[in-house]
Amino acid sequence: MQNPNDLPSGVLLIDKAPGMTSHDVVAIARRQLNMKKIGHCGTLDPMATGLLMLVINRATKIQDLLMSEDKTYVGTITLGATTSTQDKEGEIEEEKEVPELSADQIKEAFEFYKGNFEQIPPMVSAIKQNGVPLYKLARKGQVVERKPRAVFVTDYQATRVELPEIDFTVDCSKGFYVRTYAHDIGQRLGCGAHLSALRRTRSGKFTLERAVPVDVLKEASREDLVNSFVSLAEISLMRGA
């Protein structure tokens, strides 16, 4: 049995492809690295792409620390339809006509969700109620009361407005649901909305710059992947420790 101290440790940055779970990525990494002690920081929904941080071996000890940092997402809100999951994967629950919205009206909706506020987590989420993840209850058609969670948005930008679509960038706290953000903005605008695209581009000081695409992860040698690790020493320097 190999001593864990002899095995490489660090953070492997992955650019997640759409259509797979965060756990799928961990399974591929375990196979390619031939190591079991791998976790991930901050789940990405299957439809989402972008930065997924894998903590390997001794780096699992700083998992909570890395997950607590703020994040940047780019995405697309589609107005005029709310869904059961608050994103394009769900069933459409209500459709409304999208009015001719002015730039000021759109700005006001985004501004309303800037700074500190509370979000009610979606039913399709990994938050547990009496030890059971909400998404499992949702699959059975159950809806339970969820406690609002304090979150914050430090900055945002509406980068393209071609109704019914709005492209945006948002800098937000940990525990922030971008699906709920899209849903709530749609409610604010009076026509409903859901999240139709999402990509995480930053988590703390980590960006996609050094991220390994999933296709490369599937084919890469163990040595190449280990060489891609962000070392624990480098993480300490990045965090100013």
Phi and psi restraints in degrees (value plus and minus 20) as a CYANA .aco file:
   2 GLN   PHI     -90.3   -50.3
   2 GLN   PSI     118.4   158.4
   3 ASN   PHI     -89.9   -49.9
   3 ASN   PSI     107.2   147.2
   4 PRO   PHI     -75.0   -35.0
   4 PRO   PSI     -49.4    -9.4
   5 ASN   PHI     -89.7   -49.7
   5 ASN   PSI     -39.1     0.9
   6 ASP   PHI    -106.4   -66.4
   6 ASP   PSI     -33.7     6.3
   7 LEU   PHI    -106.6   -66.6
   7 LEU   PSI     129.4   169.4
   8 PRO   PHI     -85.3   -45.3
   8 PRO   PSI     127.7   167.7
   9 SER   PHI    -149.1  -109.1
   9 SER   PSI     131.8   171.8
  10 GLY   PHI     137.4   177.4
  10 GLY   PSI    -189.8  -149.8
  11 VAL   PHI    -133.8   -93.8
  11 VAL   PSI     108.5   148.5
  12 LEU   PHI    -126.8   -86.8
  12 LEU   PSI      99.0   139.0
  13 LEU   PHI    -108.4   -68.4
  13 LEU   PSI     106.9   146.9
  14 ILE   PHI    -138.0   -98.0
  14 ILE   PSI     122.6   162.6
  15 ASP   PHI    -118.6   -78.6
  15 ASP   PSI      78.9   118.9
  16 LYS   PHI     -88.5   -48.5
  16 LYS   PSI     118.1   158.1
  17 ALA   PHI    -106.3   -66.3
  17 ALA   PSI     139.6   179.6
  18 PRO   PHI     -91.3   -51.3
  18 PRO   PSI     139.8   179.8
  19 GLY   PHI      63.3   103.3
  19 GLY   PSI     -11.8    28.2
  20 MET   PHI    -152.7  -112.7
  20 MET   PSI     134.3   174.3
  21 THR   PHI    -105.9   -65.9
  21 THR   PSI     144.7   184.7
  22 SER   PHI     -83.0   -43.0
  22 SER   PSI     -54.5   -14.5
  23 HIS   PHI     -86.5   -46.5
  23 HIS   PSI     -54.0   -14.0
  24 ASP   PHI     -78.1   -38.1
  24 ASP   PSI     -61.4   -21.4
  25 VAL   PHI     -85.0   -45.0
  25 VAL   PSI     -62.7   -22.7
  26 VAL   PHI     -79.9   -39.9
  26 VAL   PSI     -62.2   -22.2
  27 ALA   PHI     -82.1   -42.1
  27 ALA   PSI     -61.1   -21.1
  28 ILE   PHI     -84.6   -44.6
  28 ILE   PSI     -65.1   -25.1
  29 ALA   PHI     -82.4   -42.4
  29 ALA   PSI     -61.0   -21.0
  30 ARG   PHI     -80.0   -40.0
  30 ARG   PSI     -61.4   -21.4
  31 ARG   PHI     -87.6   -47.6
  31 ARG   PSI     -67.6   -27.6
  32 GLN   PHI     -89.2   -49.2
  32 GLN   PSI     -53.6   -13.6
  33 LEU   PHI    -113.1   -73.1
  33 LEU   PSI     -30.4     9.6
  34 ASN   PHI      34.6    74.6
  34 ASN   PSI      25.5    65.5
  35 MET   PHI    -156.9  -116.9
  35 MET   PSI     124.7   164.7
  36 LYS   PHI    -115.8   -75.8
  36 LYS   PSI     -51.5   -11.5
  37 LYS   PHI    -102.5   -62.5
  37 LYS   PSI      56.8    96.8
  38 ILE   PHI    -154.7  -114.7
  38 ILE   PSI     110.6   150.6
  39 GLY   PHI    -148.1  -108.1
  39 GLY   PSI     154.5   194.5
  40 HIS   PHI    -147.2  -107.2
  40 HIS   PSI     135.6   175.6
  41 CYS   PHI    -130.0   -90.0
  41 CYS   PSI      94.5   134.5
  42 GLY   PHI      57.5    97.5
  42 GLY   PSI      76.1   116.1
  43 THR   PHI     -81.6   -41.6
  43 THR   PSI     118.3   158.3
  44 LEU   PHI    -129.2   -89.2
  44 LEU   PSI     112.9   152.9
  45 ASP   PHI     -80.7   -40.7
  45 ASP   PSI     134.6   174.6
  46 PRO   PHI     -72.6   -32.6
  46 PRO   PSI     -57.6   -17.6
  47 MET   PHI     -91.7   -51.7
  47 MET   PSI     -40.4    -0.4
  48 ALA   PHI    -101.5   -61.5
  48 ALA   PSI     133.8   173.8
  49 THR   PHI    -144.3  -104.3
  49 THR   PSI     156.1   196.1
  50 GLY   PHI      87.4   127.4
  50 GLY   PSI    -174.7  -134.7
  51 LEU   PHI     -89.3   -49.3
  51 LEU   PSI      97.6   137.6
  52 LEU   PHI    -146.1  -106.1
  52 LEU   PSI     103.7   143.7
  53 MET   PHI    -116.6   -76.6
  53 MET   PSI     103.8   143.8
  54 LEU   PHI    -120.9   -80.9
  54 LEU   PSI     107.8   147.8
  55 VAL   PHI    -120.5   -80.5
  55 VAL   PSI     107.8   147.8
  56 ILE   PHI    -140.5  -100.5
  56 ILE   PSI     109.2   149.2
  57 ASN   PHI      37.8    77.8
  57 ASN   PSI    -138.6   -98.6
  58 ARG   PHI     -86.3   -46.3
  58 ARG   PSI     -39.4     0.6
  59 ALA   PHI     -87.2   -47.2
  59 ALA   PSI     -36.1     3.9
  60 THR   PHI     -82.4   -42.4
  60 THR   PSI     -42.2    -2.2
  61 LYS   PHI     -89.3   -49.3
  61 LYS   PSI     -41.8    -1.8
  62 ILE   PHI    -126.0   -86.0
  62 ILE   PSI      -5.4    34.6
  63 GLN   PHI     -74.7   -34.7
  63 GLN   PSI     -69.6   -29.6
  64 ASP   PHI     -83.4   -43.4
  64 ASP   PSI     -57.7   -17.7
  65 LEU   PHI     -82.3   -42.3
  65 LEU   PSI     -65.6   -25.6
  66 LEU   PHI     -89.5   -49.5
  66 LEU   PSI     -54.3   -14.3
  67 MET   PHI     -92.0   -52.0
  67 MET   PSI     -40.6    -0.6
  68 SER   PHI    -100.7   -60.7
  68 SER   PSI     -23.7    16.3
  69 GLU   PHI    -105.3   -65.3
  69 GLU   PSI     139.3   179.3
  70 ASP   PHI     -94.1   -54.1
  70 ASP   PSI     143.4   183.4
  71 LYS   PHI    -156.4  -116.4
  71 LYS   PSI     140.0   180.0
  72 THR   PHI    -142.2  -102.2
  72 THR   PSI     114.7   154.7
  73 TYR   PHI    -147.4  -107.4
  73 TYR   PSI     128.8   168.8
  74 VAL   PHI    -138.4   -98.4
  74 VAL   PSI     123.9   163.9
  75 GLY   PHI    -182.0  -142.0
  75 GLY   PSI    -197.4  -157.4
  76 THR   PHI    -150.7  -110.7
  76 THR   PSI     109.5   149.5
  77 ILE   PHI    -120.7   -80.7
  77 ILE   PSI     110.7   150.7
  78 THR   PHI    -127.9   -87.9
  78 THR   PSI      97.3   137.3
  79 LEU   PHI    -100.8   -60.8
  79 LEU   PSI     138.3   178.3
  80 GLY   PHI      80.3   120.3
  80 GLY   PSI     -26.8    13.2
  81 ALA   PHI    -170.2  -130.2
  81 ALA   PSI     108.9   148.9
  82 THR   PHI    -118.6   -78.6
  82 THR   PSI     130.2   170.2
  83 THR   PHI    -148.2  -108.2
  83 THR   PSI     145.9   185.9
  84 SER   PHI     -86.6   -46.6
  84 SER   PSI     -43.2    -3.2
  85 THR   PHI    -130.6   -90.6
  85 THR   PSI     -20.8    19.2
  86 GLN   PHI      49.7    89.7
  86 GLN   PSI     -11.5    28.5
  87 ASP   PHI    -156.9  -116.9
  87 ASP   PSI    -198.2  -158.2
  88 LYS   PHI     -91.4   -51.4
  88 LYS   PSI     -30.8     9.2
  89 GLU   PHI     -97.7   -57.7
  89 GLU   PSI     -38.4     1.6
  90 GLY   PHI    -107.8   -67.8
  90 GLY   PSI     156.0   196.0
  91 GLU   PHI    -100.3   -60.3
  91 GLU   PSI     119.6   159.6
  92 ILE   PHI     -89.2   -49.2
  92 ILE   PSI     107.9   147.9
  93 GLU   PHI    -120.5   -80.5
  93 GLU   PSI     -56.6   -16.6
  94 GLU   PHI    -172.3  -132.3
  94 GLU   PSI     118.6   158.6
  95 GLU   PHI    -140.9  -100.9
  95 GLU   PSI     119.3   159.3
  96 LYS   PHI    -157.6  -117.6
  96 LYS   PSI     135.7   175.7
  97 GLU   PHI     -91.0   -51.0
  97 GLU   PSI     119.9   159.9
  98 VAL   PHI    -108.6   -68.6
  98 VAL   PSI      97.9   137.9
  99 PRO   PHI     -92.7   -52.7
  99 PRO   PSI     148.9   188.9
 100 GLU   PHI     -92.4   -52.4
 100 GLU   PSI      78.9   118.9
 101 LEU   PHI    -111.2   -71.2
 101 LEU   PSI     116.5   156.5
 102 SER   PHI    -102.6   -62.6
 102 SER   PSI     141.8   181.8
 103 ALA   PHI     -78.1   -38.1
 103 ALA   PSI     -57.0   -17.0
 104 ASP   PHI     -86.6   -46.6
 104 ASP   PSI     -59.4   -19.4
 105 GLN   PHI     -84.6   -44.6
 105 GLN   PSI     -61.7   -21.7
 106 ILE   PHI     -86.0   -46.0
 106 ILE   PSI     -63.0   -23.0
 107 LYS   PHI     -81.3   -41.3
 107 LYS   PSI     -62.0   -22.0
 108 GLU   PHI     -81.0   -41.0
 108 GLU   PSI     -59.6   -19.6
 109 ALA   PHI     -85.4   -45.4
 109 ALA   PSI     -62.8   -22.8
 110 PHE   PHI     -88.4   -48.4
 110 PHE   PSI     -61.1   -21.1
 111 GLU   PHI     -81.7   -41.7
 111 GLU   PSI     -53.9   -13.9
 112 PHE   PHI     -80.0   -40.0
 112 PHE   PSI     -52.7   -12.7
 113 TYR   PHI    -124.8   -84.8
 113 TYR   PSI      28.6    68.6
 114 LYS   PHI    -141.8  -101.8
 114 LYS   PSI     129.7   169.7
 115 GLY   PHI      63.8   103.8
 115 GLY   PSI    -170.0  -130.0
 116 ASN   PHI    -111.5   -71.5
 116 ASN   PSI     113.0   153.0
 117 PHE   PHI    -178.5  -138.5
 117 PHE   PSI    -198.9  -158.9
 118 GLU   PHI    -135.3   -95.3
 118 GLU   PSI     124.6   164.6
 119 GLN   PHI    -139.1   -99.1
 119 GLN   PSI     122.8   162.8
 120 ILE   PHI    -114.7   -74.7
 120 ILE   PSI      95.9   135.9
 121 PRO   PHI     -77.5   -37.5
 121 PRO   PSI     126.7   166.7
 122 PRO   PHI     -89.1   -49.1
 122 PRO   PSI     136.7   176.7
 123 MET   PHI     -83.2   -43.2
 123 MET   PSI     -56.4   -16.4
 124 VAL   PHI    -105.7   -65.7
 124 VAL   PSI      62.0   102.0
 125 SER   PHI    -170.9  -130.9
 125 SER   PSI     147.1   187.1
 126 ALA   PHI    -107.7   -67.7
 126 ALA   PSI     -18.6    21.4
 127 ILE   PHI     -82.3   -42.3
 127 ILE   PSI     119.3   159.3
 128 LYS   PHI    -119.0   -79.0
 128 LYS   PSI     120.6   160.6
 129 GLN   PHI    -138.8   -98.8
 129 GLN   PSI      94.3   134.3
 130 ASN   PHI      32.8    72.8
 130 ASN   PSI      20.3    60.3
 131 GLY   PHI      63.0   103.0
 131 GLY   PSI     -23.0    17.0
 132 VAL   PHI    -129.9   -89.9
 132 VAL   PSI     105.1   145.1
 133 PRO   PHI     -78.5   -38.5
 133 PRO   PSI     119.8   159.8
 134 LEU   PHI     -77.2   -37.2
 134 LEU   PSI     -56.3   -16.3
 135 TYR   PHI     -83.5   -43.5
 135 TYR   PSI     -47.7    -7.7
 136 LYS   PHI     -91.4   -51.4
 136 LYS   PSI     -57.1   -17.1
 137 LEU   PHI     -87.8   -47.8
 137 LEU   PSI     -59.8   -19.8
 138 ALA   PHI     -80.9   -40.9
 138 ALA   PSI     -58.6   -18.6
 139 ARG   PHI     -81.3   -41.3
 139 ARG   PSI     -49.6    -9.6
 140 LYS   PHI    -106.4   -66.4
 140 LYS   PSI     -16.3    23.7
 141 GLY   PHI      62.7   102.7
 141 GLY   PSI      -8.6    31.4
 142 GLN   PHI    -108.4   -68.4
 142 GLN   PSI     121.1   161.1
 143 VAL   PHI    -142.9  -102.9
 143 VAL   PSI     102.8   142.8
 144 VAL   PHI    -137.6   -97.6
 144 VAL   PSI     140.2   180.2
 145 GLU   PHI     -90.1   -50.1
 145 GLU   PSI     111.5   151.5
 146 ARG   PHI    -132.7   -92.7
 146 ARG   PSI     119.6   159.6
 147 LYS   PHI     -97.8   -57.8
 147 LYS   PSI     117.0   157.0
 148 PRO   PHI     -81.5   -41.5
 148 PRO   PSI     125.9   165.9
 149 ARG   PHI    -138.0   -98.0
 149 ARG   PSI     118.4   158.4
 150 ALA   PHI     -94.3   -54.3
 150 ALA   PSI     107.3   147.3
 151 VAL   PHI    -157.6  -117.6
 151 VAL   PSI     152.1   192.1
 152 PHE   PHI    -167.8  -127.8
 152 PHE   PSI     133.6   173.6
 153 VAL   PHI    -138.8   -98.8
 153 VAL   PSI     101.9   141.9
 154 THR   PHI    -107.6   -67.6
 154 THR   PSI     -50.7   -10.7
 155 ASP   PHI    -180.3  -140.3
 155 ASP   PSI     137.5   177.5
 156 TYR   PHI    -173.1  -133.1
 156 TYR   PSI     145.0   185.0
 157 GLN   PHI    -171.7  -131.7
 157 GLN   PSI     111.5   151.5
 158 ALA   PHI    -111.5   -71.5
 158 ALA   PSI      86.3   126.3
 159 THR   PHI    -109.6   -69.6
 159 THR   PSI     -41.6    -1.6
 160 ARG   PHI    -171.8  -131.8
 160 ARG   PSI     109.6   149.6
 161 VAL   PHI    -142.7  -102.7
 161 VAL   PSI      86.1   126.1
 162 GLU   PHI    -154.7  -114.7
 162 GLU   PSI      64.5   104.5
 163 LEU   PHI     -71.7   -31.7
 163 LEU   PSI     115.1   155.1
 164 PRO   PHI    -106.9   -66.9
 164 PRO   PSI     -10.3    29.7
 165 GLU   PHI    -122.6   -82.6
 165 GLU   PSI     123.6   163.6
 166 ILE   PHI    -152.2  -112.2
 166 ILE   PSI      99.3   139.3
 167 ASP   PHI    -106.7   -66.7
 167 ASP   PSI     122.5   162.5
 168 PHE   PHI    -166.7  -126.7
 168 PHE   PSI     141.4   181.4
 169 THR   PHI    -144.0  -104.0
 169 THR   PSI     119.3   159.3
 170 VAL   PHI    -159.2  -119.2
 170 VAL   PSI     114.1   154.1
 171 ASP   PHI    -122.5   -82.5
 171 ASP   PSI     101.8   141.8
 172 CYS   PHI    -163.1  -123.1
 172 CYS   PSI     151.3   191.3
 173 SER   PHI    -100.2   -60.2
 173 SER   PSI     151.5   191.5
 174 LYS   PHI     -85.9   -45.9
 174 LYS   PSI     137.1   177.1
 175 GLY   PHI      53.6    93.6
 175 GLY   PSI      -8.1    31.9
 176 PHE   PHI    -108.3   -68.3
 176 PHE   PSI     110.6   150.6
 177 TYR   PHI    -119.2   -79.2
 177 TYR   PSI      91.3   131.3
 178 VAL   PHI     -90.1   -50.1
 178 VAL   PSI     -50.5   -10.5
 179 ARG   PHI     -80.9   -40.9
 179 ARG   PSI     -63.6   -23.6
 180 THR   PHI     -88.3   -48.3
 180 THR   PSI     -57.1   -17.1
 181 TYR   PHI     -77.3   -37.3
 181 TYR   PSI     -68.3   -28.3
 182 ALA   PHI     -82.4   -42.4
 182 ALA   PSI     -65.5   -25.5
 183 HIS   PHI     -79.9   -39.9
 183 HIS   PSI     -66.4   -26.4
 184 ASP   PHI     -87.4   -47.4
 184 ASP   PSI     -57.1   -17.1
 185 ILE   PHI     -83.8   -43.8
 185 ILE   PSI     -59.4   -19.4
 186 GLY   PHI     -82.2   -42.2
 186 GLY   PSI     -59.2   -19.2
 187 GLN   PHI     -85.7   -45.7
 187 GLN   PSI     -60.5   -20.5
 188 ARG   PHI     -82.5   -42.5
 188 ARG   PSI     -56.1   -16.1
 189 LEU   PHI    -103.9   -63.9
 189 LEU   PSI     -25.9    14.1
 190 GLY   PHI      62.2   102.2
 190 GLY   PSI     -13.9    26.1
 191 CYS   PHI    -145.8  -105.8
 191 CYS   PSI     -19.8    20.2
 192 GLY   PHI      56.1    96.1
 192 GLY   PSI     139.7   179.7
 193 ALA   PHI    -187.0  -147.0
 193 ALA   PSI     144.4   184.4
 194 HIS   PHI    -163.6  -123.6
 194 HIS   PSI     143.4   183.4
 195 LEU   PHI    -104.2   -64.2
 195 LEU   PSI     104.0   144.0
 196 SER   PHI    -130.5   -90.5
 196 SER   PSI     -30.8     9.2
 197 ALA   PHI    -176.3  -136.3
 197 ALA   PSI     126.5   166.5
 198 LEU   PHI    -172.4  -132.4
 198 LEU   PSI     116.0   156.0
 199 ARG   PHI    -162.4  -122.4
 199 ARG   PSI     106.3   146.3
 200 ARG   PHI    -109.3   -69.3
 200 ARG   PSI     106.5   146.5
 201 THR   PHI    -130.2   -90.2
 201 THR   PSI     -35.2     4.8
 202 ARG   PHI    -173.9  -133.9
 202 ARG   PSI     125.9   165.9
 203 SER   PHI    -161.9  -121.9
 203 SER   PSI      93.0   133.0
 204 GLY   PHI      41.2    81.2
 204 GLY   PSI    -144.6  -104.6
 205 LYS   PHI    -116.5   -76.5
 205 LYS   PSI     -18.8    21.2
 206 PHE   PHI    -108.1   -68.1
 206 PHE   PSI     116.8   156.8
 207 THR   PHI    -147.5  -107.5
 207 THR   PSI    -197.5  -157.5
 208 LEU   PHI     -96.7   -56.7
 208 LEU   PSI     -26.6    13.4
 209 GLU   PHI     -73.4   -33.4
 209 GLU   PSI     -61.4   -21.4
 210 ARG   PHI    -125.9   -85.9
 210 ARG   PSI      -6.4    33.6
 211 ALA   PHI     -97.5   -57.5
 211 ALA   PSI     122.2   162.2
 212 VAL   PHI    -114.6   -74.6
 212 VAL   PSI     101.6   141.6
 213 PRO   PHI     -83.0   -43.0
 213 PRO   PSI     130.0   170.0
 214 VAL   PHI     -77.4   -37.4
 214 VAL   PSI     -59.6   -19.6
 215 ASP   PHI     -79.0   -39.0
 215 ASP   PSI     -56.9   -16.9
 216 VAL   PHI     -92.5   -52.5
 216 VAL   PSI     -61.6   -21.6
 217 LEU   PHI     -75.0   -35.0
 217 LEU   PSI     -61.7   -21.7
 218 LYS   PHI     -84.4   -44.4
 218 LYS   PSI     -48.5    -8.5
 219 GLU   PHI    -127.6   -87.6
 219 GLU   PSI     -35.2     4.8
 220 ALA   PHI     -88.7   -48.7
 220 ALA   PSI     130.7   170.7
 221 SER   PHI     -96.8   -56.8
 221 SER   PSI     140.0   180.0
 222 ARG   PHI     -77.8   -37.8
 222 ARG   PSI     -63.0   -23.0
 223 GLU   PHI     -82.1   -42.1
 223 GLU   PSI     -64.7   -24.7
 224 ASP   PHI     -82.9   -42.9
 224 ASP   PSI     -59.7   -19.7
 225 LEU   PHI     -88.1   -48.1
 225 LEU   PSI     -62.7   -22.7
 226 VAL   PHI     -80.9   -40.9
 226 VAL   PSI     -57.8   -17.8
 227 ASN   PHI     -87.0   -47.0
 227 ASN   PSI     -39.6     0.4
 228 SER   PHI    -106.8   -66.8
 228 SER   PSI     -29.6    10.4
 229 PHE   PHI     -80.5   -40.5
 229 PHE   PSI     124.0   164.0
 230 VAL   PHI    -108.7   -68.7
 230 VAL   PSI      99.1   139.1
 231 SER   PHI     -92.4   -52.4
 231 SER   PSI     140.5   180.5
 232 LEU   PHI     -82.1   -42.1
 232 LEU   PSI     -56.1   -16.1
 233 ALA   PHI     -84.5   -44.5
 233 ALA   PSI     -61.7   -21.7
 234 GLU   PHI     -86.4   -46.4
 234 GLU   PSI     -57.2   -17.2
 235 ILE   PHI     -84.5   -44.5
 235 ILE   PSI     -61.3   -21.3
 236 SER   PHI     -79.3   -39.3
 236 SER   PSI     -62.0   -22.0
 237 LEU   PHI     -86.5   -46.5
 237 LEU   PSI     -62.6   -22.6
 238 MET   PHI     -81.6   -41.6
 238 MET   PSI     -56.8   -16.8
 239 ARG   PHI    -107.4   -67.4
 239 ARG   PSI     -20.7    19.3
 240 GLY   PHI      52.0    92.0
 240 GLY   PSI       4.6    44.6
